[in-house]
């Protein structure tokens, strides 16, 4: 799970099926595991913070930032507020999107009791503007591989917006897809996150690849292998 660490922050790779943070039931979650790691690795230090700057839904795998200092947390939160952090995903969806490249803009709101996003009008006081850009990379056996740049980070945004366009994400029954696996995972992977180092001002970019030996990513093994190689060079 530990992808990168320095004195200021941790980049972690959250597995699918894990919560980002603790829920009322006390389920296994990434933040608790990172706090345990920090206390065991640096026992001479006082219990420090491990605050997640971004989060991923339980069935989504990929990169998250954990701030180890309050000043770093505030600096990164400001970048998210200003929308200067770049977040990129791979998604496998049912069908073939048309056009093959587009920006999706819509409004959504969170229905708390149902724990899902629904469409909203722009003048709804609970509405949030949601923006993403997608590009079709490949299409095979009724599924499409998309590269997504998330411009805003709203509740269930990618899952909701693609479902609204009739291209639900692989195994995402919550938003209308068929069930392809009993595992708590969907075809959505946060592969890249880019932000400005709070201390130095340097641009930091972290990239990882989805598990190409596992479904559904193995369906696009060739394309993803080449794409990942290009991204990490």
Secondary structure, DSSP 8 states (H G I E B T S, - for coil): -EEEE-SSEEEEEE-TT-BSS--TT---BHHHHHHHHHHHH-TTS-----EESS---TT-EEEEEEESSHHHHHHHHHHHHTT--EEEEEEEEES--SSSEEEEEEEEEEETTTTEEEE--TT-TT-EEEEEEEEEEEEETTEEEEEEEESS--TTHHHHHHHHTT--BTT-GGGT-----SSS--SEEEEEEEEE-TTT--EEEEE----TTSTTGGGGHHHHHHHHHHHH-
